[in-house]
Amino acid sequence: MSDEQIPTKPIADLNIPTTEATADPDEHTVALSKDVTLNQINNTWVRIFLPREAVDSSSSSCSNKLPLILYFHGGGFTMLSPATKMYHDFCSELAAQLSCVIVSVAYRLAPDHRLPAAYDDAMEALHWIKTTQEEWLQKYADFSNCFMLGDSAGGNIAYHAGLRAACEVHNLLPLNIRGLVLFKPFFGGVKRTKSELRLANEPDLPLSASDSLWKLSLPIGVDRDHEYCNPMAGEGSKLLEQFKLLGWKIMVTGGYTDPLVDRQIELVKMMEEKGVKVESHFDESGHRMKDFIDPAKRNALYAYIKNFLLSASAVADTSCE
């Protein structure tokens, strides 16, 4: 697939279904949602999801505040947004199933805004959350129990933004990040892995498409062994030591019929070797969209994430100051 074949137009021009946010409590939705501007100059924004049970509850005391998830959508860094129906529905159900507040970030897209623009926007979202007076976040979100979650390219963003955030935890207070969830994260490299060679023509993400997406997204002049693409480059990021020191837990999921599965397994092994607490889930699935569309796979993912959040939050301080 050539660069010209990769869709990079705004989502409205791609005929991909989108969903409007709804903050009306009379709407029959499992979660309420609303859009808030993040950076007007960069045209970035967030969609906040609040489970209906939080609104229906008569109490909003500190002890009843909900875990906070910062979510980054997939799309190869080049397309989609929190308004994409698939992601809107996923975040709505996730908020309801896990009883958490979700902030889904509409970061800048390549090729107009190459990496690290998306990482910069992720960090801006974290700093915005810690200072905002936005009503839902102030009333319902437990800033001391925060997680970063992303799928595919969003998993890559959660990983790299997580590395940055781990180096400035004091600047992010009162936000206290407990861990990261990387759902089939999008990584690559110059030398092909066995799974990439074996599944080079896998229809969901053939190597030609993957290569083109990296060409559109990476800084001009670098190859796929750049750290943004290949976390193994240079023996892995030395910043991973911060994950260990902070006691963060990292969850990585993948599928054995996904061309990128070897990359994901390598990442897990590298983090384990560096003493990072890692939980991994690998199954036979490969098709990324099926994990969002298939109710059984979606529910299994919700269960994985819920158990992970509970284990990572076990030592969270839930006392009111």
Sequence and secondary structure as in RCSB ss.txt:
>XXXX:A:sequence
MSDEQIPTKPIADLNIPTTEATADPDEHTVALSKDVTLNQINNTWVRIFLPREAVDSSSSSCSNKLPLILYFHGG
GFTMLSPATKMYHDFCSELAAQLSCVIVSVAYRLAPDHRLPAAYDDAMEALHWIKTTQEEWLQKYADFSNCFMLG
DSAGGNIAYHAGLRAACEVHNLLPLNIRGLVLFKPFFGGVKRTKSELRLANEPDLPLSASDSLWKLSLPIGVDRD
HEYCNPMAGEGSKLLEQFKLLGWKIMVTGGYTDPLVDRQIELVKMMEEKGVKVESHFDESGHRMKDFIDPAKRNA
LYAYIKNFLLSASAVADTSCE
>XXXX:A:secstr
  GGGS  S GGGTT  B      TTS  SEEEEEEEEETTTTEEEEEEEEHHHHH S   GGG EEEEEEE  S
TTTS  TTBHHHHHHHHHHHHHHT EEEEEE   TTTS TTHHHHHHHHHHHHHHH   HHHHHHEEEEEEEEEE
ETHHHHHHHHHHHHHHT HHHHTT  EEEEEEES     SS  HHHHHTTT TTS HHHHHHHHHHHS TT  TT
STTT TTGGGS TTHHHHHHHT EEEEEEETTSTTHHHHHHHHHHHHHTT EEEEEEES   HHHHHH HHHHHH
HHHHHHHHHHHHTTT      
